[in-house]
Amino acid sequence: MKKRTIFFFLALLCLVGSGIYLYGERVAHPDSHQSGPSGSDAAFPGSSGEPAPVVIYGEIRDYDPVEKMQVKFSPILFRPGSPNPKPIRFDLDTHPGNFFTNSQPGVDRLFELIIEDVERPGHIDISSGYNEFLNSYLVRPGDSVMIRIDKLTNSMVFSGPSADLFKCQYDLEQIRIQQEFSQPQIFNFQKVGVLNEKQQNMLDEARKSFGRQPIVHLTMTDMVNSIEKKASELMDRHYLGILDYYGDKIDRQTYQILKANYLSFERERIARRLAFAWKQVSKLEDMESVKDRIEHIFTKYVQGYLMLEAENPERKNSYQYIRMQMAVIEIGELLEGKSFFELADSQLSPELRDRVVAGHLLDRRLQSSEALLDGLDLIEDPVIWDILNDMYERVGTGKLAVDFRLPNDKGDTIALSDLRGKVVLVDYWFTGCSACISLNSNILRPLAEEFSERSDYAMVSISIDRDHSLWKKSLASGKYSPPGAIHLNTGTEEVKNDLLQKYNISGFPHVMLIDKEGRIVNPGYQKLIYEQLKMDVTGLF
C-alpha cells in the first residue's frame, strides 16, 4: 500500500512537471542553474557540477507479466555494448499494478530506480531479457523521468520533468532506424561472372527481407562508386529538424551533445566502408586507379569530418562523435602510413584525442601491451588514463591472467588456476557465430590434433550462450570446438559480462594464449593464422 501511494503521488508530480522530483523519501533537486527559463540557453539539471541522482520510474505492459527489468548506466561510454568501462548494472524486480487504474494487475507492472551521485552526463540502457527498450540514452545529473512501456502496442510514452530529453532521443532514434532500414543491403562480391552457390543463396535471402533490396558490387570500382555517392548525398536535415523542434525544450548543452551524436552516425559508416575498400584493394593487383579514387574521396569528404561541429564544446561527450573521429583517423592511418596515435595527437585537441585514443584501444584486440602503453603515454585526462591503465593491469602481456570459475558441460566447476602448469589456449564463442565455426574447422581442430599427446596443453572452449540446452546441442554438433577441449559456459548474464569486461572481449571468436605460469602471452589475436598460433604454443613448452 505504501509503495502504491508513493507511485500515485509520483505520477501526479510528473503531470504537473515539478522542479523537485520526489521519489519515496528521496529528492532529485536541480541546482540553481535550472531556475531560469528552459530552452537552448538553460543548463541541464545538476549542471553546477554537484553530483545529483537520476530517477527512473515507470510501468511496463505485456501479454504476460514482466517480472524483471535491467538497467545499465555508463558514466563514460565509448561504444554501445562495450564491456569497458564496465557499466553499472541494476537488476529490478517489478511489482503488480499501474499508476492509476490498476485495471490489469497481473499484466501491468511497475519499476523504479534511483542512480545515486551522478556527476556528469552518462547513458542508460533499459531492457528485459532479450527485449531492449532504451539503448544508450543520454541522462544528466538530476534527471527524473517516468516511462510507460506498452509491448502490446509496441509504444513508449515519457512524462515527468525530463520527458522532453527522452522524447527528443526517441524521435531521433526513429529517424536513424528509418534511414538504416531504407538503405539497401550491399553485397561486395567483387566477382565478374556467375555467382557461386553461397553468394546466390545470400542474395535470395536478402530479396525475401521486407522493404530492403540488395545491391551487388561485382567490382571494386562498383564499391568505391557507391561510397562516393553516399558521401556526396549526405543529408542531415531530418536530424536537424527534430533537434530544432526540441530546441526550446531542452538545454543547450544537451542539444549540442545530441547534435554531435546523430550527425556522426552516417559519417562513421562512410569512413569505415572506405577503410574496408582500401584494405580490399590493397590485396589486388592493377588497382592504382581505384586507390586514387579512394584517396580522392578521403580528401574531398571524409577528412573534413574531423572538423564537424568544430565549435561545439560538448562534442567530447558524444560517444558517436568519438567513434566517427576514430574511423576517420583509422582510414588516415591506412592512407598516410602514419600511426594512429601520431595522427590523433597532431589532428585533434587534447580532450578529443584522449577519448579517441581510448576508444580505439578499447575496440581493438591487443596482441601485445606495446600499443596500450603508447596510448597511455598520450593520455592527459586522469579518468580516461585510469580506465586504460586498469585494462593494462588485467590484459597486459606478462600479467597474471584474471582467474575465473565456470561450469563445464558435466556440471562441475573449473577454474583457470586449476590449469596452472599447462599452456592454455582459450576460445570464446557463441552459437550462430559463423566465424567461430570457421575458426574451429581451420585452426582449433588441427591444433587439437597436433597437441593431442601433450599433457601440458589445454584447450578451453568458453561459450557465452545463455540457453544451456542450445549450448549442449552446439557442443554435440562438433562445429564450435574440437574434441578434447574443456567445455565451459559463462552461465548467468552477470558472470558473462564480468568475464568479458575483465578481458575486454567485444567480438567473437576471441582467442587468447596463457603460459604455464598463468601469465598472458597474447590477450586476443587480431588475425588468426594456424602456423603462427602453432608456433606460439610450441614456443611455450
Backbone torsions as a table, in degrees:
resi	resn	phi	psi	omega
1	MET	NA	-42.0	179.6
2	LYS	-61.4	-42.8	-178.4
3	LYS	-65.6	-39.9	178.4
4	ARG	-62.5	-41.9	179.9
5	THR	-62.9	-42.9	178.6
6	ILE	-59.5	-46.1	-176.9
7	PHE	-67.7	-37.0	179.5
8	PHE	-63.3	-44.3	179.3
9	PHE	-66.0	-38.3	-179.7
10	LEU	-63.7	-41.4	179.5
11	ALA	-64.5	-38.4	177.7
12	LEU	-63.3	-38.2	176.9
13	LEU	-60.8	-39.0	179.5
14	CYS	-62.4	-40.5	-176.6
15	LEU	-65.4	-35.7	-178.6
16	VAL	-91.3	-7.5	176.3
17	GLY	66.9	44.9	-178.3
18	SER	-59.9	148.3	177.2
19	GLY	-82.9	-10.2	176.0
20	ILE	-115.3	124.1	-169.7
21	TYR	-100.5	99.4	-179.0
22	LEU	-81.7	134.3	179.0
23	TYR	-140.2	99.0	-174.1
24	GLY	61.2	-115.9	178.2
25	GLU	-107.3	10.3	-178.9
26	ARG	-106.2	149.3	-179.3
27	VAL	-128.6	128.8	169.5
28	ALA	-98.4	104.9	-171.8
29	HIS	-109.5	116.1	177.0
30	PRO	-66.9	152.5	-179.2
31	ASP	-77.8	-177.9	-173.7
32	SER	-65.3	-18.6	179.8
33	HIS	-65.0	-21.8	-175.6
34	GLN	-86.8	-5.4	-175.0
35	SER	-73.7	-13.7	178.3
36	GLY	-79.5	-172.4	-177.7
37	PRO	-69.1	153.2	175.7
38	SER	-75.5	175.8	177.5
39	GLY	110.5	-168.9	-169.1
40	SER	-66.3	-21.7	180.0
41	ASP	-92.9	-6.6	179.7
42	ALA	-80.9	159.5	176.5
43	ALA	-103.0	156.2	-178.9
44	PHE	-74.7	162.0	177.7
45	PRO	-55.2	135.8	178.3
46	GLY	78.4	12.2	-173.4
47	SER	-73.8	-4.6	177.5
48	SER	-71.8	-9.3	-178.8
49	GLY	100.7	-11.0	177.9
50	GLU	-77.1	134.7	177.3
51	PRO	-59.2	144.2	177.7
52	ALA	-146.7	152.9	179.9
53	PRO	-75.3	157.4	167.1
54	VAL	-108.8	126.1	-176.0
55	VAL	-111.5	124.0	179.1
56	ILE	-125.4	127.6	178.7
57	TYR	-145.6	151.9	-177.3
58	GLY	-179.2	-172.2	178.0
59	GLU	-136.7	152.7	179.1
60	ILE	-134.1	137.4	-178.9
61	ARG	-123.9	135.8	177.3
62	ASP	-151.4	171.4	178.0
63	TYR	-60.8	-39.0	175.5
64	ASP	-114.4	148.6	-178.6
65	PRO	-57.7	133.3	174.6
66	VAL	-93.7	106.0	-171.5
67	GLU	-92.8	-17.0	-177.9
68	LYS	-128.4	138.4	173.5
69	MET	-129.1	150.1	176.4
70	GLN	-124.3	135.3	174.7
71	VAL	-125.1	130.6	174.0
72	LYS	-116.3	132.1	178.3
73	PHE	-117.1	124.6	178.9
74	SER	-111.9	104.6	177.5
75	PRO	-60.6	-33.8	174.2
76	ILE	-132.3	127.2	-177.0
77	LEU	-123.4	126.1	174.9
78	PHE	-104.0	-28.9	178.6
79	ARG	-160.1	132.1	175.9
80	PRO	-54.9	131.7	179.3
81	GLY	85.0	-3.6	-179.3
82	SER	-67.9	138.6	178.9
83	PRO	-73.4	-16.7	-178.6
84	ASN	-130.7	138.5	-9.3
85	PRO	-63.2	148.2	-175.2
86	LYS	-65.2	123.4	177.9
87	PRO	-69.8	156.8	175.2
88	ILE	-84.6	123.7	-174.0
89	ARG	-106.0	134.7	176.5
90	PHE	-122.6	122.6	175.5
91	ASP	-100.3	116.8	-173.7
92	LEU	-107.5	134.8	170.1
93	ASP	-93.0	123.4	177.0
94	THR	-81.9	165.9	175.6
95	HIS	-137.4	157.1	-169.4
96	PRO	-64.4	151.1	171.2
97	GLY	114.0	173.6	170.6
98	ASN	-132.9	-177.8	-169.4
99	PHE	-68.8	-30.3	-169.3
100	PHE	-121.9	-63.1	-168.4
101	THR	-92.3	-27.8	-174.3
102	ASN	53.1	40.5	-174.4
103	SER	-73.2	-26.8	179.9
104	GLN	-131.7	74.1	-174.1
105	PRO	-62.4	-21.6	179.4
106	GLY	-84.8	-12.6	-175.2
107	VAL	-112.7	-45.8	178.0
108	ASP	-77.1	134.3	-179.5
109	ARG	-132.3	148.5	-179.9
110	LEU	-108.7	147.7	174.5
111	PHE	-143.0	157.4	-178.2
112	GLU	-155.3	151.1	-178.6
113	LEU	-157.6	138.0	168.3
114	ILE	-116.1	123.1	173.3
115	ILE	-98.4	112.3	-171.7
116	GLU	-77.0	149.6	165.5
117	ASP	50.0	51.4	175.3
118	VAL	-77.6	126.2	-171.6
119	GLU	-98.4	-25.3	-175.7
120	ARG	-150.3	165.8	176.9
121	PRO	-55.5	134.9	178.3
122	GLY	-135.5	-165.2	-177.5
123	HIS	-136.0	145.9	178.7
124	ILE	-123.9	150.2	168.4
125	ASP	-118.7	138.0	174.2
126	ILE	-125.3	128.1	-176.3
127	SER	-149.5	170.6	171.4
128	SER	-145.7	111.2	-175.7
129	GLY	62.3	-125.0	-180.0
130	TYR	-89.3	-1.5	-177.3
131	ASN	-93.1	119.7	176.7
132	GLU	-101.1	130.0	-179.4
133	PHE	-104.9	-46.5	174.6
134	LEU	-125.2	132.8	-178.4
135	ASN	-125.9	111.5	177.0
136	SER	57.5	50.1	175.6
137	TYR	-85.0	136.2	178.9
138	LEU	-69.3	133.1	170.6
139	VAL	-132.1	155.5	-176.1
140	ARG	-127.6	156.1	176.7
141	PRO	-53.9	131.8	179.3
142	GLY	90.3	-4.3	179.7
143	ASP	-66.2	146.4	177.3
144	SER	-145.4	124.1	-175.4
145	VAL	-143.9	145.5	171.9
146	MET	-109.7	132.4	-176.1
147	ILE	-121.0	126.7	172.5
148	ARG	-107.2	114.6	-179.4
149	ILE	-106.8	117.7	179.6
150	ASP	-116.3	100.3	-179.6
151	LYS	-74.4	-16.9	178.2
152	LEU	-69.7	-35.6	-179.8
153	THR	-110.5	4.0	-179.4
154	ASN	53.9	51.9	-177.4
155	SER	-136.6	159.3	174.9
156	MET	-135.7	140.8	177.4
157	VAL	-127.8	136.4	-179.5
158	PHE	-114.6	140.9	173.4
159	SER	-146.1	174.5	-177.7
160	GLY	103.4	175.7	-175.5
161	PRO	-57.9	-31.8	-177.6
162	SER	-103.8	19.2	-175.6
163	ALA	-59.8	-41.2	-176.5
164	ASP	-62.1	-35.4	176.6
165	LEU	-59.3	-45.6	-178.0
166	PHE	-73.6	-37.3	176.9
167	LYS	-62.3	-42.7	178.9
168	CYS	-59.7	-47.0	-179.2
169	GLN	-66.4	-38.1	178.6
170	TYR	-61.5	-44.7	179.7
171	ASP	-66.3	-39.6	177.0
172	LEU	-63.4	-40.1	178.5
173	GLU	-64.4	-37.6	177.9
174	GLN	-62.6	-39.4	176.4
175	ILE	-63.6	-45.7	-179.0
176	ARG	-61.4	-45.5	-179.5
177	ILE	-65.1	-40.7	179.1
178	GLN	-62.2	-43.4	179.2
179	GLN	-65.4	-40.1	179.2
180	GLU	-65.3	-41.1	-178.8
181	PHE	-68.6	-32.2	-177.4
182	SER	-78.4	-14.4	-179.9
183	GLN	-77.1	142.2	179.0
184	PRO	-69.4	155.6	172.0
185	GLN	-79.2	127.0	-175.5
186	ILE	-104.7	130.3	177.7
187	PHE	-117.7	118.8	-180.0
188	ASN	-97.5	87.6	-177.9
189	PHE	-92.5	-25.4	179.0
190	GLN	42.4	49.2	-178.5
191	LYS	-140.6	115.9	178.6
192	VAL	-83.9	132.4	-179.8
193	GLY	115.7	-159.1	-176.1
194	VAL	-75.1	135.6	177.8
195	LEU	-70.0	146.8	175.8
196	ASN	-77.0	176.3	-173.9
197	GLU	-62.5	-42.6	-179.5
198	LYS	-62.9	-44.8	179.9
199	GLN	-63.5	-41.4	-179.9
200	GLN	-64.5	-39.5	178.3
201	ASN	-63.8	-39.8	178.3
202	MET	-61.5	-42.7	179.5
203	LEU	-65.7	-41.9	-179.7
204	ASP	-61.2	-42.0	178.7
205	GLU	-65.8	-38.9	179.8
206	ALA	-64.4	-37.4	-179.0
207	ARG	-67.8	-22.3	179.3
208	LYS	-78.7	-20.6	-176.3
209	SER	-70.2	138.9	-174.7
210	PHE	-71.2	126.2	168.7
211	GLY	83.3	-8.7	-178.0
212	ARG	-123.8	126.4	-180.0
213	GLN	-104.6	142.9	-178.6
214	PRO	-79.7	148.2	170.6
215	ILE	-121.7	129.0	-176.7
216	VAL	-105.8	125.6	173.8
217	HIS	-101.3	109.5	-178.0
218	LEU	-92.5	-13.1	177.8
219	THR	-133.0	162.3	177.0
220	MET	-66.2	-31.1	177.2
221	THR	-63.1	-40.2	176.3
222	ASP	-58.3	-45.4	-178.2
223	MET	-62.6	-47.5	-177.3
224	VAL	-67.1	-38.9	176.6
225	ASN	-59.3	-40.8	-179.8
226	SER	-63.1	-41.1	179.8
227	ILE	-66.3	-44.5	-179.5
228	GLU	-64.3	-39.2	178.4
229	LYS	-60.5	-44.4	-179.7
230	LYS	-65.4	-41.8	-179.6
231	ALA	-64.5	-36.5	-177.4
232	SER	-77.9	-21.3	-177.1
233	GLU	-104.0	11.1	-176.2
234	LEU	-57.9	127.6	-178.2
235	MET	-129.4	135.2	-178.7
236	ASP	-111.9	2.2	-168.0
237	ARG	-63.3	-31.1	-179.0
238	HIS	-67.6	-44.7	177.3
239	TYR	-63.9	-45.4	-177.6
240	LEU	-64.7	-33.0	177.6
241	GLY	-63.3	-43.3	177.8
242	ILE	-64.9	-45.7	-178.5
243	LEU	-63.5	-38.9	177.9
244	ASP	-64.7	-37.8	179.6
245	TYR	-61.4	-39.8	-178.5
246	TYR	-92.3	5.9	-173.7
247	GLY	-58.0	-34.5	179.5
248	ASP	-97.6	10.1	-179.0
249	LYS	-111.1	-19.1	179.1
250	ILE	-123.8	157.9	-177.4
251	ASP	-72.9	163.7	-174.5
252	ARG	-64.3	-41.6	-179.0
253	GLN	-62.0	-43.4	178.1
254	THR	-64.1	-43.9	177.2
255	TYR	-54.4	-44.9	-177.3
256	GLN	-67.7	-39.0	177.4
257	ILE	-62.9	-47.9	-177.9
258	LEU	-66.2	-38.0	178.9
259	LYS	-62.7	-48.8	178.4
260	ALA	-59.6	-37.6	-177.1
261	ASN	-65.4	-53.9	-170.8
262	TYR	-79.4	-22.3	173.8
263	LEU	-74.8	-8.6	-174.4
264	SER	-98.2	-16.7	-174.5
265	PHE	-58.4	-55.9	-175.5
266	GLU	-70.8	-31.5	179.2
267	ARG	-68.1	-37.3	175.2
268	GLU	-62.7	-44.0	179.9
269	ARG	-58.4	-43.1	179.9
270	ILE	-64.0	-44.1	-180.0
271	ALA	-62.5	-40.7	-178.9
272	ARG	-71.0	-36.4	176.0
273	ARG	-64.8	-37.5	179.2
274	LEU	-67.4	-39.6	177.3
275	ALA	-63.7	-41.2	177.9
276	PHE	-62.0	-43.0	179.5
277	ALA	-61.4	-41.5	179.7
278	TRP	-63.2	-41.9	179.4
279	LYS	-63.0	-39.4	179.6
280	GLN	-68.4	-44.2	-179.2
281	VAL	-63.3	-35.8	-177.3
282	SER	-65.6	-17.6	179.5
283	LYS	-86.4	-10.6	-172.9
284	LEU	-110.1	160.9	178.1
285	GLU	-97.0	158.4	176.2
286	ASP	56.6	46.6	-178.6
287	MET	-119.6	23.6	-175.9
288	GLU	-62.5	-40.3	-178.8
289	SER	-65.7	-36.4	178.5
290	VAL	-69.9	-39.7	176.4
291	LYS	-60.8	-40.5	177.9
292	ASP	-61.0	-39.3	178.6
293	ARG	-64.1	-41.3	179.5
294	ILE	-63.8	-44.1	178.4
295	GLU	-62.6	-36.8	177.8
296	HIS	-64.1	-44.6	179.6
297	ILE	-63.8	-40.7	179.2
298	PHE	-61.8	-46.7	-177.6
299	THR	-68.6	-42.2	-174.7
300	LYS	-75.9	-36.7	-173.1
301	TYR	-118.2	-61.3	-164.3
302	VAL	-68.5	-41.9	-178.7
303	GLN	-59.1	-32.3	-179.8
304	GLY	-69.3	-16.3	178.8
305	TYR	-62.4	-22.5	178.8
306	LEU	-63.3	-23.3	-178.8
307	MET	-99.0	4.5	177.1
308	LEU	-58.9	132.1	179.0
309	GLU	53.4	40.9	-174.9
310	ALA	-61.3	-28.1	-179.3
311	GLU	-94.0	6.3	-177.7
312	ASN	-86.6	109.9	-176.5
313	PRO	-72.1	-13.1	-176.9
314	GLU	-98.9	3.1	-176.6
315	ARG	-61.4	-26.9	179.5
316	LYS	-65.3	-22.0	179.7
317	ASN	-92.4	5.8	178.8
318	SER	-99.5	111.1	-177.5
319	TYR	-63.3	-35.8	-177.6
320	GLN	-73.5	-32.5	174.5
321	TYR	-62.8	-42.5	178.0
322	ILE	-62.4	-41.0	179.9
323	ARG	-67.3	-35.9	177.0
324	MET	-65.7	-43.9	177.3
325	GLN	-60.4	-41.3	176.4
326	MET	-56.9	-46.1	-176.6
327	ALA	-64.3	-38.5	179.9
328	VAL	-68.1	-43.5	178.4
329	ILE	-63.8	-37.1	-178.3
330	GLU	-67.1	-39.3	176.1
331	ILE	-71.4	-33.2	174.4
332	GLY	-62.9	-36.7	177.1
333	GLU	-60.3	-40.7	-179.8
334	LEU	-69.0	-42.0	-173.1
335	LEU	-81.5	-34.9	-172.4
336	GLU	-98.0	-10.6	177.4
337	GLY	72.4	16.0	176.5
338	LYS	-104.6	160.6	-178.3
339	SER	-73.8	155.3	178.0
340	PHE	-56.9	-44.3	-177.4
341	PHE	-65.6	-38.7	179.2
342	GLU	-63.6	-44.3	-179.8
343	LEU	-67.8	-42.8	-179.7
344	ALA	-63.1	-40.7	-177.7
345	ASP	-69.0	-34.1	-175.8
346	SER	-88.0	-21.9	-172.4
347	GLN	-111.1	-10.4	-176.0
348	LEU	-121.5	152.7	173.6
349	SER	-66.5	156.2	-177.7
350	PRO	-54.5	-41.6	-177.2
351	GLU	-68.8	-34.9	175.4
352	LEU	-74.6	-42.8	-179.5
353	ARG	-55.1	-45.4	-177.7
354	ASP	-59.6	-43.1	-178.3
355	ARG	-73.1	-38.1	179.2
356	VAL	-67.4	-42.9	178.2
357	VAL	-63.5	-43.8	179.4
358	ALA	-63.4	-45.0	178.5
359	GLY	-60.5	-40.4	178.5
360	HIS	-61.6	-45.2	-178.7
361	LEU	-71.2	-37.3	179.7
362	LEU	-70.2	-23.2	179.8
363	ASP	-82.2	-22.6	-169.6
364	ARG	-93.2	157.1	169.3
365	ARG	-91.3	111.7	-173.1
366	LEU	-85.4	106.7	-179.5
367	GLN	-74.4	-19.8	176.3
368	SER	-149.9	173.9	-178.8
369	SER	-85.9	-6.5	-173.3
370	GLU	-59.5	-48.2	-178.7
371	ALA	-64.1	-39.9	-179.1
372	LEU	-64.5	-41.8	179.1
373	LEU	-68.4	-37.1	176.3
374	ASP	-62.7	-41.2	178.5
375	GLY	-65.3	-41.3	179.2
376	LEU	-60.8	-32.9	179.8
377	ASP	-64.8	-25.0	-178.5
378	LEU	-86.7	-27.6	-168.4
379	ILE	-71.1	130.1	176.2
380	GLU	-106.7	-30.4	-179.4
381	ASP	-68.0	118.4	-175.1
382	PRO	-64.5	-32.4	179.3
383	VAL	-66.9	-45.4	-180.0
384	ILE	-69.7	-37.6	177.4
385	TRP	-59.8	-42.3	179.9
386	ASP	-63.3	-37.9	179.4
387	ILE	-62.1	-47.1	-178.1
388	LEU	-72.2	-37.8	179.2
389	ASN	-65.9	-37.4	176.3
390	ASP	-62.0	-40.6	177.5
391	MET	-65.3	-40.3	178.2
392	TYR	-60.1	-41.4	-179.3
393	GLU	-65.7	-25.0	-178.2
394	ARG	-92.2	-35.9	-172.6
395	VAL	-125.8	7.6	179.4
396	GLY	-64.3	143.6	177.7
397	THR	-57.2	129.9	-179.0
398	GLY	91.3	-10.5	177.5
399	LYS	-76.9	149.8	176.9
400	LEU	-67.1	125.5	-178.0
401	ALA	-62.6	135.3	178.8
402	VAL	-61.8	129.1	-177.0
403	ASP	-72.3	154.5	172.8
404	PHE	-144.8	157.4	175.9
405	ARG	-130.5	115.6	-174.9
406	LEU	-132.3	151.8	177.5
407	PRO	-75.5	142.7	175.7
408	ASN	-97.2	-175.8	-175.0
409	ASP	-71.9	-8.1	177.6
410	LYS	-102.6	-0.7	179.1
411	GLY	94.4	-2.6	177.9
412	ASP	-85.1	158.5	179.4
413	THR	-100.2	129.0	-179.5
414	ILE	-118.0	134.0	176.6
415	ALA	-108.2	147.4	176.1
416	LEU	-58.5	-38.0	-179.2
417	SER	-64.8	-20.4	176.3
418	ASP	-64.7	-19.6	-174.1
419	LEU	-99.3	10.3	178.2
420	ARG	-56.5	136.3	-175.6
421	GLY	99.3	-4.9	177.4
422	LYS	-119.7	149.1	167.1
423	VAL	-76.1	126.6	-173.3
424	VAL	-118.3	123.6	172.7
425	LEU	-106.2	121.7	-175.7
426	VAL	-111.9	129.7	178.2
427	ASP	-122.1	127.8	176.6
428	TYR	-104.3	134.8	-176.3
429	TRP	-152.9	173.7	173.3
430	PHE	-148.5	154.5	-179.8
431	THR	-64.3	132.3	-178.7
432	GLY	99.8	-6.8	-179.6
433	CYS	-82.6	106.2	-177.2
434	SER	-66.6	-34.7	177.9
435	ALA	-65.9	-31.3	177.9
436	CYS	-67.9	-38.4	177.6
437	ILE	-64.7	-45.1	-180.0
438	SER	-62.8	-42.2	178.8
439	LEU	-59.9	-44.6	-179.5
440	ASN	-63.4	-44.3	-176.7
441	SER	-67.1	-42.2	-171.6
442	ASN	-93.3	-22.2	-173.8
443	ILE	-129.1	-54.2	-172.6
444	LEU	-67.2	-43.7	179.9
445	ARG	-64.3	-47.1	175.2
446	PRO	-59.8	-36.6	177.7
447	LEU	-65.2	-40.8	179.0
448	ALA	-60.4	-40.5	177.8
449	GLU	-67.5	-39.3	-178.5
450	GLU	-62.9	-39.6	-174.4
451	PHE	-110.6	22.1	-176.0
452	SER	-64.6	-24.4	-177.6
453	GLU	-91.7	-2.7	-176.3
454	ARG	-94.0	127.0	178.7
455	SER	-84.0	-10.5	-179.0
456	ASP	-103.0	25.4	176.2
457	TYR	-130.0	137.1	178.1
458	ALA	-137.3	132.1	174.5
459	MET	-103.9	119.4	-179.2
460	VAL	-108.7	120.5	-179.0
461	SER	-107.5	114.2	-175.9
462	ILE	-113.4	116.2	177.2
463	SER	-95.6	141.6	175.9
464	ILE	-100.1	11.5	178.5
465	ASP	-59.3	130.3	176.8
466	ARG	-81.3	-28.8	179.7
467	ASP	-85.9	108.3	-175.5
468	HIS	-67.1	-33.7	178.7
469	SER	-66.4	-36.9	176.6
470	LEU	-66.4	-41.7	177.9
471	TRP	-59.9	-47.7	-179.1
472	LYS	-62.0	-38.8	178.9
473	LYS	-65.2	-39.8	179.0
474	SER	-67.3	-38.3	175.9
475	LEU	-61.7	-43.0	-178.6
476	ALA	-64.1	-29.2	-179.1
477	SER	-70.6	-24.0	-178.6
478	GLY	74.1	7.9	-176.1
479	LYS	-78.3	-29.4	-167.3
480	TYR	-104.1	-19.7	-179.1
481	SER	-149.5	151.4	-174.5
482	PRO	-81.5	161.0	174.9
483	PRO	-60.8	144.1	178.0
484	GLY	88.3	-6.5	179.0
485	ALA	-73.8	156.7	172.5
486	ILE	-87.8	112.6	-173.0
487	HIS	-93.6	116.4	-179.3
488	LEU	-122.9	161.0	178.3
489	ASN	-135.5	141.0	-177.2
490	THR	-72.0	-16.3	175.4
491	GLY	73.4	-118.9	-174.0
492	THR	-69.9	160.1	178.5
493	GLU	-61.5	-37.6	-179.2
494	GLU	-64.1	-45.0	179.2
495	VAL	-65.3	-43.1	179.0
496	LYS	-59.1	-50.0	-178.2
497	ASN	-61.9	-37.6	-179.6
498	ASP	-66.1	-42.5	-178.6
499	LEU	-68.1	-43.7	-179.9
500	LEU	-65.2	-34.4	178.7
501	GLN	-68.9	-43.1	-178.3
502	LYS	-61.0	-37.0	-178.1
503	TYR	-102.1	6.2	178.6
504	ASN	53.1	51.1	-179.1
505	ILE	-98.7	119.8	-179.6
506	SER	-129.1	-2.3	179.1
507	GLY	-142.6	157.2	-175.1
508	PHE	-133.9	147.8	-1.1
509	PRO	-71.1	156.6	177.7
510	HIS	-127.9	120.5	-176.1
511	VAL	-118.9	128.5	176.9
512	MET	-129.1	153.2	-176.3
513	LEU	-120.2	132.7	-177.0
514	ILE	-127.0	137.5	-176.8
515	ASP	-85.1	-177.4	-174.3
516	LYS	-66.4	-22.2	179.2
517	GLU	-89.5	1.8	179.6
518	GLY	84.0	18.9	-179.3
519	ARG	-101.0	148.1	-176.4
520	ILE	-74.0	127.1	174.6
521	VAL	-97.7	-45.8	175.9
522	ASN	-141.9	115.3	-175.8
523	PRO	-76.5	-11.2	179.2
524	GLY	174.6	104.5	-177.9
525	TYR	-64.7	128.6	177.0
526	GLN	-76.1	-40.6	179.8
527	LYS	-133.9	118.4	-175.6
528	LEU	-93.2	119.5	176.5
529	ILE	-124.1	129.6	-173.0
530	TYR	-54.8	-50.5	-175.5
531	GLU	-62.4	-39.1	-180.0
532	GLN	-67.1	-44.2	179.7
533	LEU	-64.4	-41.2	178.0
534	LYS	-60.9	-42.3	179.8
535	MET	-65.9	-40.9	-179.9
536	ASP	-63.4	-43.3	-179.5
537	VAL	-66.8	-45.8	-178.5
538	THR	-59.9	-36.9	-178.4
539	GLY	-67.4	-10.9	-178.8
540	LEU	-98.4	-5.3	179.4
541	PHE	-79.2	NA	NA
